[in-house]
Amino acid sequence: MSELNWEEPPRATNYVDRVGKQAEAAAQLRERPGEWAVVLVCESSSVASSMAYAIRNGTRSTWTPAGSFEAKARTKEGEHRVYARYVGGESDE
């Protein structure tokens, strides 16, 4: 029998936590236009791709207006990451 790894499970993230973290990330990106940052680490490459699509297209209010953020999904060192940067939008006059 193999030895067990004893540890407490991490706290589950819920929808409110994820939305709050995304809003914080969007605000920080707006403060540094044009700079790329890892905004999310996802459980799979398909989730990361979906999130990058949502960011680019402004399908969630955090990332509006559509086109004001660029986003890409990449897998690096086994992590499925979403990179994003703020490029401006219609409401930024």
CORBELDA-V592451 format. One record per backbone hydrogen bond with DSSP energy under -1.0 kcal/mol. CO is the residue of the C=O (numbers start at 1). NH is the residue of the N-H. Records with the same first field share a line. If there is no record, write none. Layout:
CO->NH, NH
//
This chain:
14->18
15->19
16->20
17->21
18->22
19->23
20->24
21->25
22->26
23->27
24->28
25->29
26->30
27->31
29->32
32->35
37->84
40->82
44->48
45->49
46->50
47->51
48->52
49->53
50->54
51->55
52->56
53->57
54->59
56->67
60->63
61->64
65->68
68->87, 88
70->85
72->83
74->81
76->79
79->76
80->42
81->74
82->39, 40
83->72
84->37
85->70
86->34
89->92
//
